[in-house]
Amino acid sequence: MSMIDFDGEVALVTGGGSGLGAAIAQKLASRGAAVMVSDIDGESAQNVAARHQGQLSRSGTHQDTPTGNLPADALPAWASQHHRGRLGDPEEVSALICFLLSSRASFITGSYHLVDGGFTAL
Ligand SMILES: NC(=O)c1ccc[n+]([C@@H]2O[C@H](COP(=O)([O-])OP(=O)(O)OC[C@H]3O[C@@H](n4cnc5c(N)ncnc54)[C@H](O)[C@@H]3O)[C@@H](O)[C@H]2O)c1
């Protein structure tokens, strides 16, 4: 079975300056996509693009209202409540996004997918 690749594809990743968006941008670029990173924080978008020079094509700034983010000091308490003792890693989310964007997921639509280490199921 061949690897998922995005040669010839173009992706726009909004909120790509950090966290999940940055991991998704990196994953898509490593599979051959031309990726534009957009973020309300233009500097962070440029940093991500610079870190992966040659893979990420461009960066841009998207001026909008910031989304609410989880307070960093709450994360250890959340992690301690998870049966695996940790929260998910951006890499673990970007792997699913990469698959869903690929032709392998051609019949998957209108559904949602949890990446929570089984938290909801237990
Ligand atoms: N449902 C879940 O289980 C789950 C888990 C993790 C994260 N999240 C959510 O996913 C989102 C991303 O999480 P993260 O950990 O990557 O956060 P993060 O703060 O690391 O990254 C968010 C990025 O989006 C950018 N941004 C914010 N508002 C924007 C806007 N209006 N336009 C463009 N860019 C914007 C920020 O500057 C930042 O670079 C958050 O909303 C978070 O709450 C949900």
The ligand as an ORCA input file, in Angstrom:
! r2SCAN-3c Opt
* xyz 0 1
  N     -11.934     19.456     20.998
  C     -10.731     19.082     21.451
  O     -10.567     18.003     21.986
  C      -9.588     20.018     21.274
  C      -8.320     19.598     21.621
  C      -7.287     20.459     21.433
  C      -7.554     21.722     20.920
  N      -8.815     22.093     20.609
  C      -9.109     23.389     20.046
  O      -8.469     23.483     18.774
  C      -8.015     24.830     18.598
  C      -6.516     24.845     18.324
  O      -5.846     24.325     19.462
  P      -4.292     24.509     19.592
  O      -3.864     23.709     20.755
  O      -3.677     24.222     18.275
  O      -4.217     26.057     19.951
  P      -3.003     27.097     19.727
  O      -3.317     28.274     20.563
  O      -1.680     26.420     19.867
  O      -3.150     27.490     18.189
  C      -4.221     28.271     17.717
  C      -3.675     29.172     16.613
  O      -4.779     29.812     15.974
  C      -4.479     31.179     15.817
  N      -5.746     31.898     15.725
  C      -6.603     32.162     16.721
  N      -7.678     32.819     16.232
  C      -7.475     32.953     14.887
  C      -8.236     33.538     13.847
  N      -9.399     34.107     14.074
  N      -7.737     33.519     12.590
  C      -6.535     32.918     12.347
  N      -5.763     32.340     13.297
  C      -6.249     32.357     14.567
  C      -3.646     31.521     17.024
  O      -2.852     32.701     16.815
  C      -2.772     30.278     17.166
  O      -1.581     30.340     16.399
  C      -8.374     25.606     19.875
  O      -9.600     26.277     19.650
  C      -8.541     24.516     20.894
  O      -9.416     24.875     21.928
  C      -9.833     21.242     20.776
*
